[in-house]
Structure formats: structure tokens, C-alpha cells
Amino acid sequence: MAECTHLDTVEILGAPQEIAGCEECLELGMRWVHLRMCQQCGHIGCCDNSEGKHATAHFESSGHPIIRSVEPGESWSWCYVDELMFELRA
């Protein structure tokens, strides 16, 4: 079974209680589909189904490998480098 080799980069497990939206989309007046949070720095970006694809852009510019969904009822994480989906538990 494949394992994520970047778990040591995780700084943040839980999603914030209130999220205004994708940080870049809010600045640019764009719309997003789903929101993702960087589990290293907490950046909130939009998913790849959104026009801006800001969560992936954040990974590409920062190198922070793991995001999690911050959609209601979702708790999965994704490692861009290892291309793995998984769930982290506190």
C-alpha cells in the first residue's frame, strides 16, 4: 500500500471555523467551486474544477505538498507529490 512521504510537513489538521473563500478569487473577483486548505501554512485556495485552480497554484509556488478539503462534511487530504488521497486524524 502506498504511503505519503510528506506527513512531516503537516502543521494544521483542522479546518478554520469560518472561511470567507479562496484568498486569490476574493482578491480578483472570481468564483470558486470547492475550497482546499494547505496543511502547512493554512492558505485557502480553490480546487482544480475552479477557474483559478489556486490551491494547485499555491502548491506549485510554495512547494507545500498536502492540502485538505474544507468543504462541509469532507475531511480528506491530498498529497500533490505522492498523488495520494487519505484522511488525517487528530
MIFI-87839 format. One line per field, with one value per residue (C-alpha): residue in one letter; chain; x, y negated, z. Coordinates in steps of 0.2 Angstrom, whole numbers. Each point is the difference from the previous one (the first is absolute). Example, Ala and Ser with C-alpha at 12.3 -4.5 7.8 and 13.67 -1.06 7.14 Angstrom:
vodo = A	S
tinu = A	A
X = 62	6
Y = 22	-17
Z = 39	-3
This chain:
vodo = M	A	E	C	T	H	L	D	T	V	E	I	L	G	A	P	Q	E	I	A	G	C	E	E	C	L	E	L	G	M	R	W	V	H	L	R	M	C	Q	Q	C	G	H	I	G	C	C	D	N	S	E	G	K	H	A	T	A	H	F	E	S	S	G	H	P	I	I	R	S	V	E	P	G	E	S	W	S	W	C	Y	V	D	E	L	M	F	E	L	R	A
tinu = A	A	A	A	A	A	A	A	A	A	A	A	A	A	A	A	A	A	A	A	A	A	A	A	A	A	A	A	A	A	A	A	A	A	A	A	A	A	A	A	A	A	A	A	A	A	A	A	A	A	A	A	A	A	A	A	A	A	A	A	A	A	A	A	A	A	A	A	A	A	A	A	A	A	A	A	A	A	A	A	A	A	A	A	A	A	A	A	A	A
X = 0	7	3	3	18	-4	-10	14	-5	-18	-2	-19	-12	-17	-9	-4	-17	-3	6	-4	6	15	12	5	-18	-6	14	-3	-19	-1	-11	5	-7	7	13	16	12	19	4	17	-4	-20	-1	-18	-1	-13	0	6	-19	1	6	14	7	8	3	11	8	4	8	10	7	3	4	-12	-6	-16	-17	-16	-18	-9	-17	-13	-1	17	16	12	17	10	19	5	17	-5	-17	-9	-16	-2	-8	10	-7	5
Y = 0	-17	-13	-18	-5	-18	2	-9	-17	0	-14	-2	14	-8	-12	-18	-3	-14	-1	-15	9	2	-13	-4	1	-12	-12	2	0	18	15	17	17	8	-5	8	-5	2	11	-9	-18	-1	-8	2	2	7	17	5	0	-19	-12	-6	17	-10	14	9	-17	-2	17	-4	-16	5	18	4	18	4	-8	5	-3	-14	4	4	19	3	4	8	-6	1	0	-8	8	18	-2	8	-3	4	-5	-8	2	-10
Z = 0	-5	14	0	3	5	16	9	-9	8	12	0	1	3	-11	6	7	-13	-17	-11	-16	-12	5	-18	-7	13	-5	-19	1	-7	5	7	0	16	13	5	14	1	15	2	0	0	-17	-7	-19	-12	-8	-18	-5	3	-13	11	6	14	12	-13	-4	18	0	-16	7	19	-2	15	-5	10	-1	7	-5	11	-8	13	4	-8	9	-13	-4	-16	-3	-16	-1	5	-9	14	9	18	16	15	17	15
